[in-house]
Amino acid sequence: MEVPENQRIEILRKFLKMSQTEFAKSIGMSQSNYNMAIRDGRNISGKPIYLLQSVHKVDLDWIFGQIESETPVFVEESKEEERVRQLEQELLKTTQELLKYKSQENEELKRKSAQSNG
């Protein structure tokens, strides 16, 4: 028996142990719209489907019933995607450290300027 998309999405939410509110927010929906879609058997489309894959890494073929499995099937990141994510995190950390350094440097210049003027 084929499981409808909306039921597969609800299976995913429960698998992730998220509340309807948390899950709906994570895919750009309100809890009430999410609940209506699940309850009324409506398919979820557009941005929420994209976010299912990008945020929760679920294989959309599983959502659309192309992969038969009782539990969600997730996509694996390629080595390149994993490395890009790692580099992005390193860049963010370096940028934060640089901003902290610049802020300290500016405070020191202000202090020296106040001492020489005072």
Buried (B, 14 or more C-beta within 10 A) or exposed (E): EEBEBBEBBBBBBEBEEBEBEEBBBBBBBEBEBBBEBBEEEEEBEEEBBEBBBEEBEBBBEBBEEEEEEEEBBBBEEEEEEEEEEEEEEEEEEEEEEEEEEEEEEEEEEEEEEEEEEE
